[in-house]
Amino acid sequence: MTAARTGPLADVRVLDLTQALAGPFCTMLLADLGADVVKIEPPQGDMTRSMPPHPADREGCDYGGYFASINRNKRSVVLDLRDTGDRDIVLRLVERADAVVENARVGVMDRLGIGWERLHERNARLVYAAVRGFGDPRTGASPYAEWPAFDIVAQCMGGIVGTTGPAGTSGVPCGASIGDLFPGTLAALGIVAAIHAARRTGVGQFLDVAMYDALLSLCESVIYNYSYDGRVLGPRSTGHPSLCPFDVFPTSDGAVAIAAPTDNHWKLLCDAIGRPELANDARYDHNRKRVAAAEEVRTLVTAWTGRHTKREVVAALGGKVPVGPVNTAPDIFADPHPRSRGMLVEVEQPGDNPPIVLPGPAIKLTATPAAIYRRPPRLGEHTAEVLAEAGIDARKERP
């Protein structure tokens, strides 16, 4: 952890009205990049605070790993948005904010009286961002606009599930919750772009990212293959429909990824596996031919990888042919790369708990580095502090 905010967004303040995963991941990215993110939570807290795994001292730390991983670098303020007085406080906080982010269902914030139009009246430069399952009617009507959605729904409807898993099946979801994480990432980019425009023009704007839209954009190959020649991509197993070899191969102790679709990489691979003659074999001397004979190629490479460990395969190919082991958590913790790149960061916890390790910021800036500089907050830990900054005496204005 670093001692202070050092990122390029250090002059940006964000009011975070989000819960669960997509919205908090979005605002976490902004906070890692230096933004002052004020997380406004209901009296019972973000729904993920109670989700496991938990630290040993739960009295001293009111959150678990799920909450911690996406809410570091934020300050927590408790406000009940169903309460008129607390909604008035939100309106006052908005006056000093660059952006507001929420991921409620369509119409919820409008019914509370703190939707885009109301907040824009209080702060003309405000950027208002929403992450919803199927978008907001302000940016395009959807027949599903009122439907609730979770990660797995977005993965299925956007095309990821239909192209992931064993060939011939209906597909499987990704291990990572990309139906939440990718929309959150796009929303963070949109917010930064909209703040840039607001500072140039003096006028903010509404933006939203639909989870369905985000996953559809991620599955761009599904769209162009169907548009170009009517090809419907199905689950691709571990291979690639247009490149070969470009696959995950079994080893004696696990598996490795090997990608050698170019003729040069193919030649280097053939040399490494002790079959140099395959490089000039008329059946395999071009990627197009190898794709047509993908099962044969896989059998040839597997005959070699299966006799070796992951470490041995990587040692033979590393630096010459794109290769990488299939890592589990212990493998990642043992790999020197994440440590040297600041991707495994020890973060303190409140109470009588040892530090936890969280993924560090993947965006590496040299002059204004992103960082983890504040542990995840206890519920309402910064309420008095943040309200005081806005000239609000919580003791007087909130019974």
Secondary structure, DSSP 8 states (H G I E B T S, - for coil): --SS--STTTT-EEEE---TTHHHHHHHHHHHTT-EEEEEE-TT--TTTT-S---S-TTT----HHHHHHHTTEEEEE--TTSHHHHHHHHHHHTT-SEEEE---TTHHHHHT-SHHHHHHH-TT-EEEEEESS--TTT---TTTT----HHHHHHHHTSGGGSSSTTS-----SS-HHHHHHHHHHHHHHHHHHHHHHHHS---EEEEEHHHHHHHHTHHHHHHHHHH-------TTS-SS-SSEEEEEETTEEEEEE--SHHHHHHHHHHTT-GGGGG-TTTSSHHHHHHTHHHHHHHHHHHHTTS-HHHHHHHHTTTS-EEE---HHHHHH-HHHHHTT-EEEE--SSS---EEEE--S---SSS-----S----TTTTHHHHHHHTT--HHHH--
